[in-house]
Amino acid sequence: MKDSFDDQPPEPPEPPLTPPDERASLRDGVRFAFGTLTVLPARITRWDRPAARTGMACAPLAGLVVGVLAAVPGVLLLVLGGGPLLAAAVTVAVPAALTRGLHLDGLADTADGLGSAKPAAAALRIMKQSDIGPFGVVALLLVLLVQAGALADLYAESWVHGALATVIAAVTARLAMTMAARDGVPPARPEGLGAAVAGVLPTRSAAWIAALVAASAGAAALPVGPGAAVQCAGAVLIALAAAESLLRRCVRRFDGVTGDVFGALAEIAATTALVVLALG
C-alpha cells in the first residue's frame, strides 16, 4: 500500500522554512493542488516553492471538487432506493479513490510512527516502510468506520444533509493541509512533499483562508436554516482544532512534518467535521 506523499517526485533540494518572495500564477497553483492532492488530470507546470505556496492556498478548491464528486453517487443511490449506509460507504470510498488512498496511507503511517514510541529518526524510518503496523490498521478501521457511520446518520436525515456534509468534510480536509503549510512548521525530512510545502504560506494568509472556508460553509448551509449554518461553520473550526492538535503532536514527535502527516491531518479533519455535523 506504500505510495505515499513522501515518494512523489520531483523533489526540491533543501527548501527554506520561510514563505518565498516570488509568486506563482493561479493556474500554476491550481495545477499544483490538483496534481499533488488528487488523481484528477492536472499537469503540474511548476514544482517550486512559489507554486507550492499558491497550490497549498488552493488546496480547499481541490477538496471542493473531490467533495462534489463524492456526494453525487451517494445522492444517486438514495434516489434509486438505496439505504443511508450504502450511500455513506460509497461516498467514503470516492475520496479514497480520487487520492489513490494516499491520505489514508499517510494516516496509517503516522499512527505507526506515533505509536512506536521510538526517537524521531527511528519513527520516521518506520513510517517509510512498505508494511502497515497494528497502530496503522486500527487507525484506518476506526476512521473509515466513524466516517461511514456519521455519513449514514446524515443521509438518513436527508440527501441534502449528507451531500452538504460530504462537501464540507472534503474541503476541510484540504484546508487542514493549508494550515499545516504555514510558516514556522518545519519539515521532518529534507525530501518529499512534506518538505516541498512546509512553511510556504504566511500564517496570516492561512488564517484568512480558514476564515473564508468557515464562512462559506455557513453560507452554503443557510438554506437549511440558521442553526445549520452555525453548525457547519463550527464544524470547520472544530475540525481544524483537532488537526492542529495532531499537527503539534507530530512536530514534537518527528521534529517536523512529512507528506504522511499531511495525509493524516486531512483524514482527522474530515472525520471530525463529519462527527460534528452528525451530532446536529
PASEBA-1860 file (N, C-alpha, C; in nm, 3 decimals):
! residues 280
1> MKDSFDDQ> 0.082/-0.120/0.000/0.000/0.000/0.000/0.086/0.126/0.000 ~ 0.217/0.109/-0.008/0.307/0.224/0.005/0.319/0.298/-0.127 ~ 0.262/0.416/-0.134/0.279/0.508/-0.245/0.249/0.646/-0.191 ~ 0.321/0.680/-0.086/0.283/0.795/-0.004/0.329/0.925/-0.066 ~ 0.283/1.036/-0.004/0.321/1.169/-0.049/0.473/1.183/-0.053 ~ 0.541/1.120/0.041/0.685/1.138/0.050/0.760/1.067/-0.061 ~ 0.690/0.986/-0.142/0.756/0.916/-0.251/0.732/0.983/-0.385 ~ 0.666/1.098/-0.386/0.631/1.160/-0.512/0.745/1.247/-0.564
9> PPEPPEPP> 0.800/1.218/-0.684/0.899/1.305/-0.746/0.826/1.416/-0.821 ~ 0.896/1.521/-0.866/1.034/1.552/-0.829/1.042/1.615/-0.691 ~ 1.162/1.626/-0.639/1.179/1.676/-0.504/1.273/1.796/-0.505 ~ 1.232/1.907/-0.443/1.318/2.024/-0.439/1.429/2.007/-0.337 ~ 1.547/2.062/-0.362/1.657/2.047/-0.268/1.646/2.144/-0.152 ~ 1.646/2.087/-0.030/1.658/2.164/0.092/1.578/2.294/0.090 ~ 1.444/2.289/0.088/1.366/2.412/0.080/1.379/2.495/0.207 ~ 1.376/2.629/0.196/1.382/2.713/0.314/1.252/2.702/0.394
17> LTPPDERA> 1.254/2.749/0.516/1.139/2.736/0.603/1.050/2.859/0.602 ~ 1.084/2.960/0.524/1.004/3.080/0.518/0.933/3.088/0.383 ~ 0.817/3.154/0.379/0.745/3.167/0.253/0.830/3.238/0.148 ~ 0.824/3.195/0.022/0.905/3.256/-0.083/0.852/3.394/-0.120 ~ 0.942/3.480/-0.166/0.902/3.613/-0.210/0.838/3.609/-0.348 ~ 0.889/3.522/-0.434/0.836/3.512/-0.569/0.696/3.452/-0.565 ~ 0.614/3.488/-0.665/0.478/3.437/-0.671/0.459/3.351/-0.796 ~ 0.369/3.256/-0.786/0.331/3.174/-0.900/0.190/3.213/-0.941
25> SLRDGVRF> 0.155/3.187/-1.066/0.023/3.221/-1.115/-0.082/3.132/-1.051 ~ -0.206/3.179/-1.055/-0.316/3.100/-1.001/-0.327/2.967/-1.074 ~ -0.307/2.969/-1.205/-0.314/2.844/-1.281/-0.209/2.745/-1.235 ~ -0.088/2.793/-1.213/0.018/2.704/-1.164/-0.019/2.647/-1.028 ~ -0.077/2.732/-0.942/-0.115/2.685/-0.809/-0.225/2.582/-0.814 ~ -0.326/2.606/-0.898/-0.436/2.510/-0.910/-0.385/2.377/-0.964 ~ -0.297/2.382/-1.062/-0.240/2.259/-1.115/-0.159/2.186/-1.008 ~ -0.086/2.261/-0.928/-0.008/2.200/-0.819/-0.101/2.132/-0.720
33> AFGTLTVL> -0.208/2.201/-0.681/-0.300/2.146/-0.582/-0.367/2.019/-0.632 ~ -0.421/2.024/-0.753/-0.491/1.907/-0.806/-0.393/1.796/-0.843 ~ -0.274/1.834/-0.890/-0.177/1.733/-0.930/-0.115/1.657/-0.815 ~ -0.106/1.721/-0.699/-0.043/1.655/-0.584/-0.145/1.597/-0.486 ~ -0.265/1.654/-0.480/-0.362/1.612/-0.380/-0.475/1.527/-0.436 ~ -0.480/1.508/-0.567/-0.583/1.423/-0.628/-0.522/1.348/-0.746 ~ -0.599/1.254/-0.799/-0.559/1.184/-0.922/-0.630/1.243/-1.043 ~ -0.701/1.352/-1.025/-0.769/1.416/-1.136/-0.664/1.471/-1.234
41> PARITRWD> -0.694/1.469/-1.363/-0.595/1.511/-1.463/-0.556/1.658/-1.447 ~ -0.434/1.680/-1.406/-0.381/1.815/-1.390/-0.230/1.808/-1.403 ~ -0.178/1.859/-1.512/-0.033/1.854/-1.536/0.034/1.964/-1.455 ~ 0.124/1.924/-1.365/0.196/2.021/-1.282/0.296/2.095/-1.370 ~ 0.278/2.225/-1.382/0.364/2.306/-1.468/0.484/2.364/-1.394 ~ 0.473/2.373/-1.262/0.585/2.423/-1.182/0.594/2.342/-1.055 ~ 0.718/2.305/-1.018/0.741/2.236/-0.891/0.849/2.314/-0.817 ~ 0.807/2.420/-0.750/0.899/2.502/-0.673/0.822/2.564/-0.557
49> RPAARTGM> 0.892/2.638/-0.476/0.830/2.694/-0.356/0.716/2.792/-0.387 ~ 0.733/2.884/-0.482/0.620/2.973/-0.513/0.495/2.898/-0.559 ~ 0.514/2.796/-0.644/0.399/2.716/-0.689/0.338/2.640/-0.573 ~ 0.422/2.592/-0.482/0.371/2.521/-0.364/0.289/2.614/-0.277 ~ 0.333/2.739/-0.262/0.257/2.834/-0.180/0.119/2.858/-0.239 ~ 0.114/2.887/-0.368/-0.016/2.909/-0.432/-0.098/2.782/-0.432 ~ -0.031/2.669/-0.453/-0.101/2.541/-0.456/-0.165/2.505/-0.324 ~ -0.094/2.526/-0.214/-0.150/2.494/-0.084/-0.260/2.592/-0.046
57> ACAPLAGL> -0.253/2.714/-0.096/-0.363/2.807/-0.075/-0.488/2.762/-0.151 ~ -0.467/2.691/-0.262/-0.579/2.642/-0.344/-0.624/2.503/-0.304 ~ -0.563/2.444/-0.202/-0.597/2.307/-0.162/-0.746/2.290/-0.131 ~ -0.811/2.386/-0.062/-0.955/2.368/-0.038/-1.037/2.360/-0.166 ~ -0.990/2.423/-0.272/-1.060/2.414/-0.401/-1.057/2.271/-0.453 ~ -0.943/2.205/-0.438/-0.936/2.063/-0.475/-1.031/1.981/-0.390 ~ -1.043/2.016/-0.262/-1.136/1.947/-0.174/-1.280/1.967/-0.217 ~ -1.312/2.086/-0.266/-1.448/2.113/-0.313/-1.486/2.020/-0.428
65> VVGVLAAV> -1.394/2.004/-0.523/-1.421/1.917/-0.637/-1.434/1.772/-0.591 ~ -1.343/1.728/-0.505/-1.350/1.591/-0.454/-1.480/1.569/-0.378 ~ -1.521/1.666/-0.297/-1.643/1.652/-0.220/-1.767/1.641/-0.308 ~ -1.774/1.723/-0.411/-1.888/1.716/-0.502/-1.892/1.581/-0.573 ~ -1.776/1.535/-0.620/-1.770/1.406/-0.689/-1.805/1.291/-0.595 ~ -1.777/1.306/-0.467/-1.811/1.202/-0.370/-1.959/1.204/-0.335 ~ -2.018/1.323/-0.331/-2.158/1.334/-0.292/-2.252/1.283/-0.401 ~ -2.214/1.298/-0.526/-2.303/1.262/-0.637/-2.347/1.115/-0.631
73> PGVLLLVL> -2.255/1.018/-0.622/-2.302/0.878/-0.618/-2.384/0.846/-0.493 ~ -2.351/0.909/-0.380/-2.429/0.885/-0.259/-2.572/0.931/-0.275 ~ -2.590/1.049/-0.330/-2.725/1.102/-0.352/-2.800/1.016/-0.454 ~ -2.731/0.975/-0.560/-2.795/0.891/-0.661/-2.843/0.759/-0.602 ~ -2.763/0.700/-0.515/-2.803/0.574/-0.453/-2.929/0.593/-0.368 ~ -2.937/0.703/-0.296/-3.057/0.730/-0.217/-3.179/0.747/-0.307 ~ -3.161/0.821/-0.414/-3.271/0.845/-0.507/-3.320/0.715/-0.570 ~ -3.226/0.623/-0.594/-3.261/0.496/-0.658/-3.312/0.393/-0.557
81> GGGPLLAA> -3.322/0.430/-0.432/-3.379/0.340/-0.332/-3.278/0.276/-0.239 ~ -3.152/0.310/-0.250/-3.051/0.255/-0.162/-3.065/0.311/-0.021 ~ -3.010/0.241/0.075/-3.017/0.284/0.213/-2.907/0.383/0.248 ~ -2.920/0.452/0.362/-2.820/0.551/0.403/-2.681/0.492/0.423 ~ -2.673/0.368/0.475/-2.541/0.309/0.498/-2.470/0.281/0.367 ~ -2.543/0.230/0.269/-2.483/0.205/0.138/-2.435/0.335/0.075 ~ -2.518/0.437/0.082/-2.479/0.567/0.027/-2.355/0.622/0.098 ~ -2.351/0.604/0.229/-2.237/0.654/0.306/-2.110/0.579/0.270
89> AVTVAVPA> -2.118/0.446/0.257/-2.000/0.367/0.225/-1.942/0.406/0.090 ~ -2.029/0.425/-0.008/-1.981/0.464/-0.141/-1.923/0.605/-0.137 ~ -1.986/0.693/-0.063/-1.936/0.831/-0.052/-1.797/0.833/0.010 ~ -1.775/0.753/0.112/-1.643/0.747/0.176/-1.539/0.687/0.082 ~ -1.580/0.596/-0.004/-1.486/0.531/-0.094/-1.435/0.623/-0.204 ~ -1.518/0.718/-0.245/-1.481/0.802/-0.359/-1.357/0.888/-0.330 ~ -1.350/0.961/-0.218/-1.228/1.038/-0.192/-1.103/0.951/-0.184 ~ -1.118/0.830/-0.129/-1.003/0.739/-0.124/-0.956/0.706/-0.264
97> ALTRGLHL> -1.051/0.682/-0.355/-1.015/0.650/-0.493/-0.954/0.771/-0.564 ~ -1.007/0.889/-0.535/-0.959/1.010/-0.603/-0.823/1.057/-0.551 ~ -0.774/0.995/-0.445/-0.639/1.026/-0.394/-0.548/0.904/-0.396 ~ -0.593/0.797/-0.459/-0.519/0.670/-0.460/-0.491/0.621/-0.317 ~ -0.576/0.659/-0.225/-0.559/0.616/-0.088/-0.443/0.681/-0.017 ~ -0.386/0.788/-0.072/-0.266/0.847/-0.013/-0.292/0.908/0.124 ~ -0.408/0.971/0.142/-0.437/1.029/0.273/-0.454/0.919/0.377 ~ -0.521/0.813/0.339/-0.537/0.701/0.432/-0.403/0.634/0.460
105> DGLADTAD> -0.320/0.623/0.359/-0.186/0.567/0.379/-0.105/0.655/0.474 ~ -0.119/0.787/0.457/-0.050/0.878/0.547/-0.100/0.866/0.690 ~ -0.230/0.847/0.705/-0.287/0.827/0.839/-0.228/0.703/0.904 ~ -0.224/0.592/0.829/-0.173/0.467/0.884/-0.026/0.480/0.921 ~ 0.053/0.540/0.833/0.196/0.555/0.861/0.220/0.647/0.981 ~ 0.144/0.754/0.989/0.159/0.846/1.102/0.121/0.778/1.233 ~ 0.015/0.698/1.231/-0.026/0.625/1.351/0.083/0.527/1.394 ~ 0.144/0.460/1.297/0.253/0.368/1.330/0.373/0.443/1.388
113> GLGSAKPA> 0.404/0.559/1.329/0.516/0.637/1.380/0.492/0.688/1.520 ~ 0.372/0.740/1.544/0.341/0.792/1.677/0.332/0.679/1.780 ~ 0.279/0.565/1.738/0.261/0.454/1.830/0.387/0.377/1.860 ~ 0.492/0.401/1.783/0.616/0.324/1.801/0.690/0.362/1.929 ~ 0.668/0.484/1.978/0.737/0.533/2.098/0.888/0.535/2.081 ~ 0.934/0.544/1.956/1.078/0.549/1.927/1.121/0.692/1.899 ~ 1.253/0.719/1.904/1.302/0.853/1.870/1.260/0.893/1.729 ~ 1.269/1.022/1.700/1.218/1.076/1.574/1.273/1.003/1.452
121> AAALRIMK> 1.405/0.984/1.448/1.466/0.921/1.330/1.414/0.780/1.309 ~ 1.402/0.704/1.417/1.352/0.567/1.406/1.205/0.566/1.369 ~ 1.127/0.657/1.425/0.985/0.664/1.391/0.966/0.699/1.244 ~ 1.048/0.788/1.191/1.039/0.824/1.050/1.074/0.706/0.961 ~ 1.169/0.623/1.004/1.203/0.503/0.927/1.085/0.406/0.926 ~ 1.018/0.395/1.038/0.900/0.308/1.045/0.793/0.358/0.949 ~ 0.775/0.488/0.942/0.674/0.544/0.853/0.708/0.523/0.707 ~ 0.836/0.506/0.677/0.880/0.486/0.539/0.864/0.341/0.493
129> QSDIGPFG> 0.850/0.249/0.585/0.842/0.108/0.549/0.715/0.080/0.469 ~ 0.720/-0.026/0.388/0.610/-0.057/0.297/0.493/-0.125/0.365 ~ 0.515/-0.181/0.484/0.405/-0.251/0.552/0.331/-0.156/0.645 ~ 0.218/-0.203/0.695/0.138/-0.126/0.791/0.134/-0.202/0.922 ~ 0.165/-0.133/1.031/0.166/-0.195/1.162/0.030/-0.194/1.227 ~ 0.020/-0.247/1.347/-0.109/-0.257/1.417/-0.173/-0.121/1.445 ~ -0.092/-0.021/1.479/-0.149/0.111/1.504/-0.213/0.167/1.377 ~ -0.145/0.146/1.264/-0.200/0.195/1.138/-0.329/0.125/1.100
137> VVALLLVL> -0.334/-0.006/1.120/-0.456/-0.081/1.088/-0.573/-0.033/1.172 ~ -0.551/-0.018/1.302/-0.657/0.026/1.391/-0.704/0.167/1.353 ~ -0.609/0.256/1.323/-0.644/0.393/1.286/-0.729/0.394/1.159 ~ -0.690/0.314/1.059/-0.768/0.309/0.935/-0.909/0.258/0.960 ~ -0.921/0.150/1.033/-1.053/0.092/1.058/-1.143/0.189/1.133 ~ -1.089/0.250/1.238/-1.171/0.341/1.318/-1.215/0.463/1.238 ~ -1.122/0.522/1.163/-1.155/0.643/1.087/-1.260/0.613/0.980 ~ -1.241/0.506/0.905/-1.338/0.472/0.800/-1.474/0.436/0.860
145> LVQAGALA> -1.473/0.366/0.973/-1.599/0.329/1.037/-1.672/0.454/1.087 ~ -1.600/0.543/1.149/-1.663/0.666/1.201/-1.715/0.752/1.086 ~ -1.636/0.765/0.980/-1.681/0.844/0.865/-1.809/0.787/0.805 ~ -1.811/0.656/0.783/-1.929/0.594/0.724/-2.049/0.603/0.818 ~ -2.026/0.584/0.948/-2.136/0.592/1.043/-2.195/0.731/1.051 ~ -2.109/0.832/1.055/-2.158/0.970/1.062/-2.234/1.006/0.936 ~ -2.181/0.967/0.820/-2.250/0.999/0.695/-2.381/0.924/0.683 ~ -2.388/0.801/0.733/-2.513/0.727/0.729/-2.621/0.800/0.809
153> DLYAESWV> -2.585/0.852/0.925/-2.680/0.929/1.005/-2.727/1.054/0.929 ~ -2.633/1.118/0.862/-2.668/1.240/0.788/-2.756/1.210/0.668 ~ -2.722/1.104/0.594/-2.805/1.065/0.481/-2.943/1.020/0.527 ~ -2.951/0.964/0.647/-3.080/0.922/0.700/-3.171/1.043/0.724 ~ -3.112/1.159/0.755/-3.191/1.280/0.771/-3.244/1.327/0.637 ~ -3.155/1.340/0.539/-3.193/1.377/0.403/-3.068/1.374/0.316 ~ -3.091/1.370/0.185/-2.976/1.371/0.094/-2.905/1.505/0.100 ~ -2.979/1.611/0.134/-2.916/1.743/0.145/-2.814/1.745/0.257
161> HGALATVI> -2.852/1.691/0.373/-2.760/1.687/0.486/-2.636/1.604/0.452 ~ -2.656/1.489/0.389/-2.543/1.403/0.355/-2.450/1.466/0.253 ~ -2.508/1.524/0.150/-2.426/1.584/0.045/-2.350/1.706/0.097 ~ -2.419/1.790/0.174/-2.353/1.909/0.229/-2.239/1.870/0.321 ~ -2.261/1.771/0.406/-2.156/1.726/0.498/-2.038/1.668/0.421 ~ -2.066/1.595/0.315/-1.958/1.537/0.233/-1.868/1.644/0.176 ~ -1.929/1.747/0.121/-1.850/1.855/0.060/-1.772/1.931/0.167 ~ -1.837/1.962/0.278/-1.769/2.037/0.384/-1.651/1.957/0.439
169> AAVTARLA> -1.670/1.827/0.459/-1.562/1.743/0.511/-1.444/1.738/0.415 ~ -1.472/1.727/0.286/-1.363/1.720/0.187/-1.287/1.851/0.180 ~ -1.358/1.962/0.183/-1.291/2.093/0.180/-1.209/2.115/0.307 ~ -1.266/2.078/0.421/-1.196/2.097/0.548/-1.072/2.010/0.556 ~ -1.078/1.891/0.498/-0.962/1.803/0.497/-0.844/1.870/0.428 ~ -0.871/1.934/0.313/-0.761/2.002/0.241/-0.724/2.133/0.308 ~ -0.821/2.196/0.375/-0.790/2.318/0.449/-0.692/2.288/0.562 ~ -0.704/2.172/0.624/-0.609/2.133/0.729/-0.467/2.126/0.673
177> MTMAARDG> -0.455/2.084/0.548/-0.324/2.082/0.483/-0.273/2.224/0.461 ~ -0.364/2.311/0.420/-0.326/2.452/0.401/-0.270/2.510/0.531 ~ -0.338/2.485/0.640/-0.294/2.537/0.769/-0.160/2.477/0.810 ~ -0.137/2.351/0.776/-0.011/2.286/0.813/0.106/2.334/0.728 ~ 0.076/2.401/0.616/0.182/2.451/0.528/0.223/2.594/0.563 ~ 0.178/2.644/0.678/0.212/2.782/0.716/0.356/2.791/0.765 ~ 0.404/2.913/0.767/0.542/2.933/0.811/0.556/2.898/0.958 ~ 0.674/2.850/0.993/0.701/2.808/1.129/0.682/2.661/1.153
185> VPPARPEG> 0.622/2.590/1.056/0.606/2.445/1.067/0.717/2.381/0.983 ~ 0.816/2.318/1.046/0.933/2.268/0.972/0.909/2.131/0.911 ~ 0.984/2.095/0.808/0.977/1.960/0.754/1.060/1.864/0.839 ~ 1.015/1.742/0.850/1.091/1.642/0.927/1.200/1.579/0.842 ~ 1.184/1.584/0.710/1.284/1.530/0.618/1.320/1.637/0.516 ~ 1.438/1.625/0.454/1.476/1.723/0.352/1.418/1.692/0.215 ~ 1.336/1.585/0.204/1.281/1.548/0.075/1.133/1.513/0.090 ~ 1.065/1.496/-0.023/0.924/1.458/-0.022/0.833/1.579/-0.025
193> LGAAVAGV> 0.703/1.552/-0.040/0.606/1.660/-0.048/0.601/1.742/0.081 ~ 0.623/1.675/0.194/0.623/1.748/0.320/0.726/1.859/0.320 ~ 0.845/1.829/0.270/0.950/1.931/0.264/0.918/2.036/0.158 ~ 0.851/1.994/0.051/0.821/2.087/-0.058/0.722/2.195/-0.016 ~ 0.630/2.161/0.074/0.524/2.256/0.108/0.535/2.311/0.250 ~ 0.626/2.261/0.331/0.639/2.308/0.469/0.680/2.455/0.472 ~ 0.604/2.535/0.543/0.641/2.675/0.562/0.621/2.766/0.443 ~ 0.542/2.724/0.342/0.531/2.806/0.222/0.429/2.919/0.236
201> LPTRSAAW> 0.333/2.905/0.327/0.226/3.004/0.340/0.248/3.094/0.462 ~ 0.235/3.224/0.446/0.235/3.310/0.565/0.118/3.273/0.655 ~ 0.140/3.278/0.784/0.036/3.239/0.879/-0.091/3.322/0.862 ~ -0.075/3.450/0.835/-0.191/3.537/0.818/-0.274/3.493/0.697 ~ -0.206/3.456/0.589/-0.279/3.411/0.469/-0.355/3.282/0.499 ~ -0.291/3.190/0.568/-0.358/3.064/0.603/-0.480/3.091/0.690 ~ -0.469/3.185/0.783/-0.581/3.217/0.872/-0.697/3.278/0.793 ~ -0.667/3.364/0.697/-0.771/3.424/0.615/-0.843/3.317/0.531
209> IAALVAAS> -0.767/3.224/0.479/-0.828/3.116/0.401/-0.920/3.032/0.489 ~ -0.875/3.003/0.610/-0.958/2.926/0.703/-1.087/3.001/0.735 ~ -1.077/3.130/0.758/-1.196/3.209/0.789/-1.292/3.211/0.669 ~ -1.236/3.222/0.549/-1.319/3.223/0.429/-1.392/3.090/0.410 ~ -1.322/2.980/0.433/-1.385/2.848/0.418/-1.495/2.830/0.522 ~ -1.468/2.867/0.647/-1.569/2.853/0.752/-1.693/2.937/0.720 ~ -1.672/3.061/0.674/-1.784/3.147/0.639/-1.861/3.090/0.519 ~ -1.789/3.036/0.422/-1.854/2.978/0.305/-1.936/2.854/0.342
217> AGAAALPV> -1.885/2.774/0.435/-1.959/2.656/0.480/-2.089/2.699/0.547 ~ -2.082/2.804/0.629/-2.203/2.854/0.693/-2.302/2.909/0.591 ~ -2.251/2.982/0.493/-2.338/3.039/0.390/-2.405/2.930/0.307 ~ -2.331/2.823/0.278/-2.388/2.714/0.199/-2.501/2.644/0.272 ~ -2.497/2.646/0.405/-2.600/2.578/0.485/-2.717/2.668/0.521 ~ -2.712/2.795/0.486/-2.820/2.888/0.521/-2.958/2.843/0.468 ~ -2.966/2.788/0.346/-3.098/2.742/0.300/-3.159/2.636/0.390 ~ -3.076/2.560/0.461/-3.127/2.458/0.552/-3.179/2.523/0.681
225> GPGAAVQC> -3.117/2.634/0.720/-3.158/2.704/0.841/-3.041/2.770/0.909 ~ -3.065/2.871/0.990/-2.955/2.941/1.058/-2.879/2.851/1.153 ~ -2.950/2.759/1.218/-2.880/2.666/1.307/-2.782/2.579/1.231 ~ -2.823/2.533/1.113/-2.734/2.451/1.031/-2.613/2.531/0.985 ~ -2.636/2.659/0.956/-2.525/2.744/0.912/-2.420/2.758/1.021 ~ -2.466/2.781/1.143/-2.373/2.792/1.256/-2.300/2.660/1.278 ~ -2.374/2.551/1.268/-2.313/2.420/1.290/-2.207/2.389/1.184 ~ -2.235/2.421/1.059/-2.140/2.391/0.952/-2.013/2.474/0.967
233> AGAVLIAL> -2.029/2.602/0.997/-1.911/2.686/1.020/-1.833/2.636/1.141 ~ -1.905/2.598/1.246/-1.839/2.546/1.365/-1.769/2.414/1.339 ~ -1.827/2.330/1.252/-1.764/2.202/1.220/-1.627/2.222/1.156 ~ -1.617/2.323/1.070/-1.489/2.353/1.007/-1.386/2.393/1.112 ~ -1.425/2.481/1.202/-1.331/2.531/1.303/-1.292/2.422/1.402 ~ -1.388/2.341/1.443/-1.356/2.232/1.536/-1.266/2.129/1.470 ~ -1.292/2.099/1.343/-1.207/2.005/1.270/-1.064/2.057/1.258 ~ -1.052/2.188/1.234/-0.918/2.247/1.226/-0.847/2.240/1.360
241> AAAESLLR> -0.921/2.256/1.469/-0.862/2.246/1.601/-0.811/2.105/1.627 ~ -0.887/2.004/1.584/-0.843/1.866/1.600/-0.718/1.839/1.517 ~ -0.716/1.890/1.394/-0.600/1.871/1.309/-0.478/1.945/1.365 ~ -0.501/2.062/1.422/-0.391/2.138/1.481/-0.330/2.064/1.599 ~ -0.415/2.000/1.677/-0.364/1.921/1.790/-0.274/1.807/1.741 ~ -0.318/1.738/1.636/-0.236/1.632/1.580/-0.108/1.688/1.518 ~ -0.119/1.801/1.451/-0.002/1.863/1.390/0.105/1.895/1.495 ~ 0.065/1.953/1.605/0.162/1.988/1.709/0.226/1.864/1.770
249> RCVRRFDG> 0.144/1.761/1.785/0.197/1.636/1.836/0.302/1.579/1.741 ~ 0.274/1.583/1.612/0.367/1.529/1.513/0.495/1.611/1.505 ~ 0.483/1.743/1.514/0.602/1.828/1.509/0.692/1.799/1.629 ~ 0.631/1.782/1.746/0.711/1.748/1.864/0.772/1.609/1.850 ~ 0.696/1.517/1.796/0.739/1.377/1.791/0.839/1.351/1.681 ~ 0.819/1.412/1.562/0.903/1.384/1.446/0.996/1.499/1.411 ~ 0.994/1.605/1.490/1.074/1.726/1.463/1.030/1.795/1.335 ~ 0.906/1.776/1.295/0.856/1.841/1.175/0.744/1.760/1.111
257> VTGDVFGA> 0.710/1.797/0.990/0.601/1.731/0.918/0.655/1.655/0.797 ~ 0.580/1.555/0.757/0.610/1.479/0.636/0.483/1.475/0.551 ~ 0.494/1.419/0.432/0.376/1.401/0.349/0.274/1.313/0.417 ~ 0.321/1.213/0.490/0.230/1.125/0.563/0.151/1.203/0.668 ~ 0.216/1.295/0.735/0.148/1.376/0.836/0.039/1.460/0.769 ~ 0.067/1.515/0.652/-0.035/1.592/0.581/-0.157/1.504/0.551 ~ -0.133/1.381/0.508/-0.244/1.291/0.482/-0.323/1.261/0.607 ~ -0.253/1.239/0.719/-0.322/1.212/0.845/-0.406/1.331/0.889
265> LAEIAATT> -0.353/1.451/0.873/-0.427/1.571/0.910/-0.557/1.581/0.830 ~ -0.549/1.549/0.702/-0.668/1.555/0.617/-0.776/1.459/0.666 ~ -0.736/1.337/0.697/-0.835/1.237/0.741/-0.894/1.272/0.876 ~ -0.812/1.321/0.969/-0.862/1.358/1.100/-0.957/1.476/1.090 ~ -0.924/1.573/1.007/-1.011/1.690/0.989/-1.145/1.649/0.928 ~ -1.141/1.566/0.825/-1.265/1.522/0.761/-1.352/1.444/0.859 ~ -1.291/1.354/0.934/-1.366/1.273/1.029/-1.429/1.358/1.137 ~ -1.353/1.452/1.191/-1.406/1.540/1.296/-1.523/1.623/1.244
273> ALVVLALG> -1.508/1.678/1.123/-1.616/1.758/1.066/-1.743/1.676/1.052 ~ -1.730/1.552/1.004/-1.849/1.468/0.987/-1.915/1.435/1.121 ~ -1.835/1.408/1.221/-1.891/1.377/1.353/-1.967/1.497/1.407 ~ -1.909/1.616/1.397/-1.977/1.737/1.447/-2.108/1.759/1.373 ~ -2.107/1.740/1.243/-2.229/1.761/1.164/-2.335/1.655/1.195 ~ -2.291/1.534/1.225/-2.385/1.427/1.256/-2.452/1.447/1.392 ~ -2.392/1.526/1.477/-2.448/1.547/1.611/-2.560/1.650/1.612 ~ -2.580/1.718/1.501/-2.682/1.824/1.499/-2.823/1.769/1.489
END
